[in-house]
Amino acid sequence: MKTPAYPKYEFGYKVEDPHTGDIKSQHEHRDGDVVKGYYALHQPDGSVRHVDYHGDKHSGFHADVKHSTHHIVPHHGHHGHHY
């Protein structure tokens, strides 16, 4: 019988498309039974959802979700050009 391969990997990606507002990133790494990572995505209302997660066979899967709104400043076309 073959021993299954020891699972170990790391990956990440980032998408930033200002035209569609699709802005997100993720990073994950696994070492055996333990998986750790995070992802962040910008919501349509301008807030950012940031999720840190980890899992292993002893404690299961856990995710810590945070929302923040202080990273994005909307610009409303008032630049002081009055003629």
N, C-alpha and C positions, 0 to 999 in steps of 0.2 A: 504493500500500500504506500502511496505517495503521501508525504507530509504536505499539508496545505502551505502555500507561501505565507510568510510572515507579512501582514499588511502594513506597509509603511509608505506614506506619500505626503506631498505637500503641494498645494496649488493656490492660485489667487487670480483674480481678474478685476478689471475696472472698466466701467462703461460711463462715458460722459457725452451725451448728445443734447446740446442746448436747444436744438430745434424741437425735439419731442419731449424734452424734460426728463428723459430717461437717464438718471444718474444713479449708479449703484456700484458697490464694490463688495468683494467677498474674499476671505482668506481662510484656508482650512489646512490642518495637518493631522495626520494620524500616525500613531506609533503603536502597533499591536491592537489591543482592544480599546485604546483611548483615542478619542477624536476631540479636537478642540478647534474652534474657529470663531469667526464673526462675520456678519454682513451688515451693510448699511444701505439704505435706499431713501431717496428723496420722495416724499409724498406730494400729491398734487397741490395740497394747501401750503406747501413751502416748508413743512417741518421735515425732520430727518428721523427715520426709525433706525436704531442701532441695536443689533442683537448679538450678544456674546453667548456662545453655546459650547457645551462640552458633554461628552457621554462616555461611559464605559460599562462593562458588563456587570459591575458590582452596584453602581448607583443609578444606572439608567441614563436617560437623556435629560439635560437641564438647559433652559434658555433664559437669559436675563435680557428683557426688552426695555429699552429706554427710548423716549421721544424727546427731541430737542427742537427748539424753534429759534435759537439765538444765532445759528450759523448763517442764516440767509437774510439779507436786507433787500426788500423790494425797492425797485427804483421807479419813481412815478413822474418822470418827465418834467419836473420843476427845477430848471437849472439856472434861474435868475437872468434869463435873456429877455429883458423887457425893452421895447423900442418905442 
